[in-house]
């Protein structure tokens, strides 16, 4: 279970890192979209980062 929690934490941190990079240059992180803007970066990477962070906290209490 420790390794699963660690993987989820790393995915969450990576998602937040991608969000910061996307706020600087949105086209870098949303290259497949027709329109790249900061709002889409926050929606995609911010929400996935929060979901994985909440999942990490839930798995801490489940043990």
Phi and psi restraints in degrees (value plus and minus 20) as a CYANA .aco file:
   2 UNK   PHI     -81.1   -41.1
   2 UNK   PSI     -61.9   -21.9
   3 UNK   PHI     -89.6   -49.6
   3 UNK   PSI     -54.2   -14.2
   4 UNK   PHI     -86.5   -46.5
   4 UNK   PSI     -64.6   -24.6
   5 UNK   PHI     -82.3   -42.3
   5 UNK   PSI     -60.5   -20.5
   6 UNK   PHI     -84.3   -44.3
   6 UNK   PSI     -62.1   -22.1
   7 UNK   PHI     -81.8   -41.8
   7 UNK   PSI     -63.6   -23.6
   8 UNK   PHI     -84.9   -44.9
   8 UNK   PSI     -58.8   -18.8
   9 UNK   PHI     -84.8   -44.8
   9 UNK   PSI     -61.8   -21.8
  10 UNK   PHI     -86.6   -46.6
  10 UNK   PSI     -57.5   -17.5
  11 UNK   PHI     -83.8   -43.8
  11 UNK   PSI     -60.9   -20.9
  12 UNK   PHI     -84.3   -44.3
  12 UNK   PSI     -66.5   -26.5
  13 UNK   PHI     -85.2   -45.2
  13 UNK   PSI     -58.2   -18.2
  14 UNK   PHI     -84.7   -44.7
  14 UNK   PSI     -59.7   -19.7
  15 UNK   PHI     -83.7   -43.7
  15 UNK   PSI     -61.5   -21.5
  16 UNK   PHI     -87.5   -47.5
  16 UNK   PSI     -55.6   -15.6
  17 UNK   PHI     -84.1   -44.1
  17 UNK   PSI     -63.6   -23.6
  18 UNK   PHI     -83.4   -43.4
  18 UNK   PSI     -53.9   -13.9
  19 UNK   PHI     -85.1   -45.1
  19 UNK   PSI     -63.2   -23.2
  20 UNK   PHI     -83.6   -43.6
  20 UNK   PSI     -63.5   -23.5
  21 UNK   PHI     -83.4   -43.4
  21 UNK   PSI     -58.0   -18.0
  22 UNK   PHI     -90.5   -50.5
  22 UNK   PSI     -47.5    -7.5
  23 UNK   PHI     -91.7   -51.7
  23 UNK   PSI     -47.4    -7.4
  24 UNK   PHI     -99.3   -59.3
  24 UNK   PSI     -71.0   -31.0
  25 UNK   PHI    -155.0  -115.0
  25 UNK   PSI      74.3   114.3
  26 UNK   PHI     -81.2   -41.2
  26 UNK   PSI     -53.8   -13.8
  27 UNK   PHI     -85.8   -45.8
  27 UNK   PSI     -42.5    -2.5
  28 UNK   PHI     -87.4   -47.4
  28 UNK   PSI     -57.3   -17.3
  29 UNK   PHI    -121.1   -81.1
  29 UNK   PSI     -35.6     4.4
  30 UNK   PHI    -142.6  -102.6
  30 UNK   PSI      28.9    68.9
  31 UNK   PHI     -86.8   -46.8
  31 UNK   PSI     -42.3    -2.3
  32 UNK   PHI    -106.0   -66.0
  32 UNK   PSI     -33.1     6.9
  33 UNK   PHI    -103.6   -63.6
  33 UNK   PSI     132.1   172.1
  34 UNK   PHI     -90.6   -50.6
  34 UNK   PSI     -61.4   -21.4
  35 UNK   PHI    -138.8   -98.8
  35 UNK   PSI     101.6   141.6
  36 UNK   PHI    -128.5   -88.5
  36 UNK   PSI     101.1   141.1
  37 UNK   PHI    -161.6  -121.6
  37 UNK   PSI     149.1   189.1
  38 UNK   PHI     -88.1   -48.1
  38 UNK   PSI     -50.2   -10.2
  39 UNK   PHI     -82.9   -42.9
  39 UNK   PSI     -61.7   -21.7
  40 UNK   PHI     -86.4   -46.4
  40 UNK   PSI     -55.7   -15.7
  41 UNK   PHI     -83.4   -43.4
  41 UNK   PSI     -65.5   -25.5
  42 UNK   PHI     -84.7   -44.7
  42 UNK   PSI     -61.7   -21.7
  43 UNK   PHI     -81.9   -41.9
  43 UNK   PSI     -68.0   -28.0
  44 UNK   PHI     -93.9   -53.9
  44 UNK   PSI     -79.1   -39.1
  45 UNK   PHI    -101.4   -61.4
  45 UNK   PSI     -52.3   -12.3
  46 UNK   PHI     -88.2   -48.2
  46 UNK   PSI     -64.2   -24.2
  47 UNK   PHI     -88.3   -48.3
  47 UNK   PSI     -60.3   -20.3
  48 UNK   PHI     -87.1   -47.1
  48 UNK   PSI     -57.2   -17.2
  49 UNK   PHI     -83.3   -43.3
  49 UNK   PSI     -62.9   -22.9
  50 UNK   PHI     -86.6   -46.6
  50 UNK   PSI     -60.6   -20.6
  51 UNK   PHI     -82.2   -42.2
  51 UNK   PSI     -65.7   -25.7
  52 UNK   PHI     -89.3   -49.3
  52 UNK   PSI     -52.4   -12.4
  53 UNK   PHI     -88.1   -48.1
  53 UNK   PSI     -61.3   -21.3
  54 UNK   PHI     -85.2   -45.2
  54 UNK   PSI     -60.4   -20.4
  55 UNK   PHI     -82.5   -42.5
  55 UNK   PSI     -58.3   -18.3
  56 UNK   PHI     -81.3   -41.3
  56 UNK   PSI     -63.9   -23.9
  57 UNK   PHI     -88.0   -48.0
  57 UNK   PSI     -57.0   -17.0
  58 UNK   PHI     -84.6   -44.6
  58 UNK   PSI     -61.9   -21.9
  59 UNK   PHI     -88.4   -48.4
  59 UNK   PSI     -41.5    -1.5
  60 UNK   PHI     -86.9   -46.9
  60 UNK   PSI     -56.8   -16.8
  61 UNK   PHI    -106.9   -66.9
  61 UNK   PSI     -39.6     0.4
  62 UNK   PHI     -95.3   -55.3
  62 UNK   PSI     -67.1   -27.1
